[in-house]
């Protein structure tokens, strides 16, 4: 079975960050995506709002750099949540558990105080499909051994993450 969702849109609210008793960060927000289409010569736009959840270091980075209105690309898995509300009614909704993200705002376009450079996307990952993704989309694992290059030599740059320049009008969905 395969469960993968890719969304590009803007955050509809600021990140809500909390921590579990075990110390793991969990961040919740929502993303708005839109599609433009024409019906009988009339241009229309349809907006879809989707709740998204970040875990671990991804949650902390999202909380640090993202705000309401931030443009972001997320990849993750669709999750079905069920609960009983205060009135005893069964409730449910679909949401996306984020496995990777790319911040699409440049530093000048956002109100963020983050350290990422304009034109560069920062990628974060957590669990799930990370082992199945191409190496160029993955963060360097902190457990990997880094070679020693001596005192005066600099480490070579690791393979850079490809820059994605997405124009909303070019997205086919």
Buried (B, 14 or more C-beta within 10 A) or exposed (E): EEEEBEBBBBBBEEBEBEEEEEEEBBBBBBBBBEEEEEEEEEEEEEEEEBBBBBBBBBBBBBBEBBBEBBBBBBBBBEBEEEEEEEEEEEEEEEBBBBBBBBBBBBBEEBEBEBEBEEEBBBBBBBEBBBEEBEEEBBBEEEEEEEEEEEEEEEEEEEEEBEEEEEEEEEEEE
